[in-house]
Amino acid sequence: MASVEVNLKAPDFVINDYKGNEFKLSDFLSKKNVLIVFNRGFI
């Protein structure tokens, strides 16, 4: 499992939403807060 140290920028990654739309963490650089939830129940 990858880990991120406190006070460091998170590594950029790509994830798909439940509709298959692709999102990159770097797309949200101008936002103050980003919440990411990984729900394994939508399989």
N, C-alpha and C positions, 0 to 999 in steps of 0.2 A: 504494500500500500504506500502510495506517495504521501509525503508530508510537506507542510509549509511552515516555516518558522515565523514567529510573531514579529510584526512590524516590517515584514518584507512583502513586496508585491507578489500577488499570486501569479503563477505561470499562466500564460495564455492557453486556452483550450477551446475546442469546438464541441458542441453538444446539440442534439436534436430534441425538439419539443414533441409532444404527443402526436402532432400532425405531420411530423417529419421535417419541419422548418429548421434550418441550421442557424445556430447562434454562436458567436465567438465572444469570449470574455472581453476582448479588446474593443468590441462594439460599444461597450458601456463605460469606457474610460472617462467620459465627461460627467458621469453620474456620481453622486456622492456615496450611495450605498447600493450594493447588489446582493440580492438574496437568491441562493441557488438551493433547490430542494431536489433530492434524488429519491423518487418514490418507486420502488420496485413492484408496486401493485398494478401497474398499467401494462403488463406484458400481454 
